[in-house]
Amino acid sequence: MGNSFGLFADPLATLKRNCVTQAIVSVSALASTAVRLMQVVPTMLNGAP
């Protein structure tokens, strides 16, 4: 079966991967919010219901 400890990744590499993943999710959420605001704000400024 081999060394089972070889299955676990380097903790620093795991932390970096998690940080990169979180950054991608955050940027995606900000982008979708910006797109939604660009659709809603002009309508609100024009006074349409």
N, C-alpha and C positions, 0 to 999 in steps of 0.2 A: 504494500500500500504506500510505502514511502513516508516521508516526514509530513505530518499533518500541519505543522506550523508554516509550511511553505504555501498553504492555501490563503493565508492572511496577507494582505498587501501592506506595504510600508505605511505606517500611520500618517506620516507627513504627506505622502502621495494621496491618501484617502482624504485628508483635510483639504488639500489643494483642489481635488476633484469636486468635493462638496462645495467649496467656495465658488468655483467656476460655475457649477450648476446653479447655485443660488443667484449669482450675478446674471446669468442668462435668463432665469425666471423673472428676476426683478426688472431687467430691461424690457422683457416682453410685456410685463404688466404695465410698465410706464408707457410703452408705445401704444398699447391698446387703449389706455386711458386718454392719451393725447389724441388719438384718432377719434374717439367718442366725443371728447370735448370740442374738437374741430367741427363735428357734425351738430352739436347741440348749441354751442355758444352763439353762432350767428342767428339761429332761430330765436333765441332768447333776446338778443339785442334788437331784432326787428320787431319784437312785440307780438309775434304770432303765438297762438296758444299751443 
